[in-house]
């Protein structure tokens, strides 16, 4: 399993849509029920609060999010952030599959600027993401 878990082609096209068209600001990926493939779970526009609500309490997800923020001098910036969400309540087999698929997905999503490993909601609070992206 060192080669990682396969990533469905629709994951890449959803990411390309986020990067190019800017019609969407969030893509959430999940593992298939048999833990053998990474699939898109959600694609659309979410506020940061909605993004936090969309993260399951006991299941891993990958999130690609177009983070928009202002720098200290007031300049508007946006950075593409990839969040590896693996909360404390995640089952061991899901945790292993999530970890295995992370590297594969990361290598396929060209253009991500910030990577965040998150196990708790405080890891993905808006101010935390902005501090990592700045």
C-alpha positions as CSV (number, residue, x, y, z in Angstrom):
1,X,0.0,0.0,0.0
2,X,3.0,2.3,-0.1
3,X,1.9,3.6,-3.5
4,X,-1.1,5.1,-1.9
5,X,-4.8,4.8,-2.6
6,X,-6.1,5.7,-6.1
7,X,-7.6,9.1,-6.6
8,X,-10.7,9.2,-8.9
9,X,-10.2,11.4,-11.9
10,X,-13.2,13.6,-10.9
11,X,-11.1,14.7,-7.9
12,X,-8.6,16.3,-10.2
13,X,-11.3,17.9,-12.4
14,X,-13.0,19.4,-9.3
15,X,-9.7,20.9,-8.2
16,X,-9.0,22.3,-11.7
17,X,-12.5,23.9,-11.6
18,X,-11.6,25.5,-8.2
19,X,-8.3,26.8,-9.6
20,X,-9.4,28.1,-13.0
21,X,-13.0,29.2,-13.0
22,X,-13.2,30.5,-9.5
23,X,-16.9,29.6,-9.5
24,X,-16.3,27.4,-6.5
25,X,-14.1,28.0,-3.4
26,X,-14.3,24.5,-1.8
27,X,-13.8,20.9,-2.8
28,X,-14.1,18.2,-0.1
29,X,-12.9,14.7,-0.8
30,X,-13.6,11.5,1.1
31,X,-12.5,7.9,1.1
32,X,-14.9,5.4,-0.6
33,X,-16.8,3.2,1.8
34,X,-14.4,0.3,1.1
35,X,-11.4,2.7,1.7
36,X,-10.0,1.9,-1.7
37,X,-10.5,5.2,-3.6
38,X,-10.5,9.0,-3.0
39,X,-13.7,10.6,-4.3
40,X,-15.2,14.1,-4.3
41,X,-17.7,14.5,-1.5
42,X,-18.7,18.2,-2.1
43,X,-17.9,20.9,-4.6
44,X,-19.2,24.5,-4.3
45,X,-19.0,27.7,-2.3
46,X,-18.9,27.6,1.5
47,X,-18.3,30.4,4.0
48,X,-15.6,29.5,6.5
49,X,-18.2,28.7,9.1
50,X,-20.0,26.4,6.7
51,X,-16.7,24.7,6.0
52,X,-16.2,24.0,9.7
53,X,-19.8,22.6,9.8
54,X,-19.1,20.3,6.8
55,X,-16.2,18.5,8.6
56,X,-17.5,15.2,10.1
57,X,-16.6,14.6,13.8
58,X,-15.4,11.1,13.3
59,X,-14.4,10.7,9.6
60,X,-11.4,11.9,7.7
61,X,-11.7,14.3,4.8
62,X,-9.4,16.2,2.5
63,X,-10.4,19.8,1.8
64,X,-9.1,22.2,-0.8
65,X,-10.2,25.7,0.0
66,X,-9.6,29.0,-1.7
67,X,-8.8,31.1,1.4
68,X,-9.3,34.9,0.9
69,X,-7.9,37.2,3.5
70,X,-6.3,40.6,4.0
71,X,-2.7,41.0,4.9
72,X,-1.5,43.3,7.7
73,X,-1.3,46.2,5.3
74,X,-4.8,45.5,4.0
75,X,-3.9,43.9,0.7
76,X,-6.4,41.2,-0.5
77,X,-4.8,37.8,-0.9
78,X,-6.0,34.4,-1.7
79,X,-4.2,31.1,-1.3
80,X,-5.3,27.6,-2.2
81,X,-5.1,25.6,1.1
82,X,-5.2,21.8,1.4
83,X,-6.5,20.5,4.7
84,X,-6.0,17.0,5.8
85,X,-8.8,16.5,8.3
86,X,-8.4,13.4,10.5
87,X,-10.2,14.0,13.8
88,X,-9.5,12.1,17.0
89,X,-12.6,9.8,16.6
90,X,-11.4,8.4,13.3
91,X,-11.3,4.6,13.1
92,X,-7.8,3.1,12.8
93,X,-8.4,1.6,9.3
94,X,-9.7,5.0,8.1
95,X,-6.8,6.8,9.6
96,X,-4.3,4.4,7.8
97,X,-6.1,4.8,4.4
98,X,-6.4,8.6,4.9
99,X,-2.7,8.8,5.6
100,X,-1.8,6.6,2.6
101,X,-4.0,8.6,0.2
102,X,-2.7,12.0,1.4
103,X,0.6,11.9,-0.4
104,X,-1.0,10.7,-3.6
105,X,-3.6,13.4,-3.6
106,X,-1.1,16.1,-2.6
107,X,1.1,15.1,-5.6
108,X,-1.8,15.3,-8.0
109,X,-3.2,18.6,-6.9
110,X,-0.7,21.0,-8.5
111,X,-1.2,24.6,-7.3
112,X,-1.9,24.1,-3.6
113,X,0.1,26.8,-1.7
114,X,-0.5,25.9,1.9
115,X,-0.8,22.5,3.6
116,X,-2.6,22.0,7.0
117,X,-2.8,18.8,9.0
118,X,-5.9,19.1,11.2
119,X,-7.2,16.8,14.0
120,X,-9.4,19.4,15.7
121,X,-11.6,22.4,14.6
122,X,-9.1,24.8,16.2
123,X,-6.6,23.7,13.6
124,X,-8.9,25.0,10.8
125,X,-10.2,28.2,12.4
126,X,-10.1,31.2,10.0
127,X,-7.3,33.0,11.9
128,X,-5.2,29.8,12.1
129,X,-5.5,29.3,8.4
130,X,-4.6,32.9,7.7
131,X,-1.6,32.8,9.9
132,X,-0.3,29.7,8.0
133,X,-1.0,31.3,4.7
134,X,0.6,34.7,5.4
